[in-house]
Amino acid sequence: MILSFSDSDEHIINKIKSAIGEADVEYTGVIAESVLSCVNIEIHLKEKEVYKEGKKIAMSNQEFLALCCLAKHPGWVYSKEQIYIEVYGTAFSENLDNVIYCLIHNLRKKLEEDPQHPKYIQTVRGSGYKFAIPET
């Protein structure tokens, strides 16, 4: 079975049904969100673009992947190792702490109004980082 990005949701479901049979297949209408929104930040997953208050924010691929890792599950705490694996793969760097610190620091400079007192990307002491949705 070959699926392409241009296939419609219904077409994909029909292909899957024909491959595995009709039994116990239920379609909820949601395969994957293409935009994550939080207050004034939008993350366009397919386009790999981030907007803050409607303005495009330039990001490296690593920054984008780290942000997506955190923002896909607001409130979940990710260790530095988990973020590193999401961004770079499984081979750990000797400078893992510094690499992740720099990624988070750069993301905060780009997303936070006051990077010294972050609202979105918060440190959880002794555990890692989490994406928080600030109260409006």
C-alpha positions as CSV (number, residue, x, y, z in Angstrom):
1,M,0.0,0.0,0.0
2,I,1.4,3.4,-0.9
3,L,0.0,6.6,0.7
4,S,1.0,10.1,-0.3
5,F,0.7,13.4,1.4
6,S,-1.7,14.6,-1.3
7,D,-4.2,11.8,-0.4
8,S,-7.4,13.0,1.3
9,D,-8.2,11.7,4.8
10,E,-11.1,9.6,3.4
11,H,-8.9,8.1,0.7
12,I,-6.2,7.1,3.2
13,I,-8.8,5.5,5.5
14,N,-10.3,3.6,2.5
15,K,-6.8,2.3,1.6
16,I,-6.2,1.2,5.2
17,K,-9.6,-0.5,5.4
18,S,-8.9,-2.4,2.2
19,A,-5.5,-3.5,3.5
20,I,-6.7,-4.7,6.9
21,G,-10.4,-5.5,6.2
22,E,-13.4,-3.7,7.5
23,A,-13.5,-5.1,11.0
24,D,-13.2,-2.7,13.9
25,V,-12.0,0.3,11.9
26,E,-13.4,3.6,13.1
27,Y,-12.4,7.0,11.7
28,T,-12.6,9.9,14.0
29,G,-11.9,12.6,11.4
30,V,-8.6,13.6,12.9
31,I,-5.4,12.2,11.6
32,A,-3.0,14.9,12.6
33,E,-3.2,18.6,13.4
34,S,-1.3,20.8,11.1
35,V,-1.3,23.9,13.3
36,L,-0.7,24.1,17.0
37,S,-2.1,27.3,18.6
38,C,-1.4,28.8,22.0
39,V,-2.6,32.3,22.9
40,N,-0.6,34.4,20.4
41,I,1.7,31.6,19.0
42,E,1.0,29.4,16.0
43,I,3.1,26.5,15.0
44,H,2.5,25.4,11.4
45,L,3.8,21.8,11.5
46,K,3.7,21.0,7.7
47,E,5.3,24.3,6.7
48,K,7.7,24.3,9.6
49,E,6.9,27.9,10.4
50,V,6.2,29.7,13.7
51,Y,4.2,32.9,14.1
52,K,3.9,35.1,17.1
53,E,1.1,37.7,17.0
54,G,0.9,37.0,13.2
55,K,4.5,37.7,12.5
56,K,6.8,34.9,11.2
57,I,9.6,34.0,13.6
58,A,12.8,32.7,12.0
59,M,14.0,29.5,13.5
60,S,16.6,26.8,12.8
61,N,15.4,23.3,12.2
62,Q,16.6,22.3,15.6
63,E,14.8,25.1,17.4
64,F,11.6,24.2,15.5
65,L,11.9,20.5,16.4
66,A,12.5,21.3,20.1
67,L,9.5,23.7,20.2
68,C,7.3,21.1,18.6
69,C,8.5,18.4,21.0
70,L,7.4,20.6,23.9
71,A,4.3,22.2,22.4
72,K,2.6,19.0,21.2
73,H,1.9,18.1,24.9
74,P,1.6,21.3,27.0
75,G,2.3,20.6,30.6
76,W,4.3,17.5,30.0
77,V,7.9,17.7,31.4
78,Y,10.6,16.6,29.0
79,S,14.1,15.8,30.2
80,K,17.1,17.2,28.3
81,E,17.8,13.7,27.0
82,Q,14.2,13.4,25.6
83,I,14.5,16.7,23.9
84,Y,17.9,15.9,22.5
85,I,16.6,12.6,21.0
86,E,13.6,14.4,19.4
87,V,15.9,17.0,17.8
88,Y,19.1,15.1,17.0
89,G,18.4,11.4,17.1
90,T,19.7,8.8,19.6
91,A,23.4,9.6,19.7
92,F,24.1,11.7,22.8
93,S,26.6,14.6,22.7
94,E,29.2,15.1,25.4
95,N,27.8,18.6,25.6
96,L,24.1,17.5,25.9
97,D,23.3,19.9,28.7
98,N,24.9,22.9,26.9
99,V,23.3,22.0,23.6
100,I,19.8,21.9,25.1
101,Y,20.4,24.9,27.2
102,C,21.3,26.9,24.1
103,L,18.3,25.6,22.2
104,I,15.9,26.6,25.0
105,H,17.7,30.0,25.5
106,N,17.3,30.8,21.8
107,L,13.7,29.7,21.8
108,R,12.9,31.9,24.8
109,K,14.6,34.9,23.1
110,K,12.4,34.4,20.1
111,L,9.1,33.6,21.8
112,E,9.1,35.2,25.2
113,E,8.4,38.9,26.0
114,D,10.8,38.5,29.0
115,P,13.1,35.6,28.4
116,Q,14.3,35.9,32.0
117,H,10.8,35.2,33.2
118,P,9.4,32.8,30.6
119,K,5.7,32.1,30.3
120,Y,5.8,29.5,27.5
121,I,8.9,27.4,27.9
122,Q,9.4,26.8,31.6
123,T,12.2,25.0,33.5
124,V,11.2,22.3,35.9
125,R,14.2,22.1,38.3
126,G,15.9,18.7,38.3
127,S,13.6,17.3,35.6
128,G,13.7,19.3,32.4
129,Y,11.4,21.7,30.5
130,K,7.7,22.0,29.7
131,F,5.6,24.1,27.5
132,A,3.0,26.0,29.5
133,I,-0.1,27.8,28.3
134,P,-0.2,31.2,30.1
135,E,-3.5,32.4,31.4
136,T,-4.9,35.3,29.5
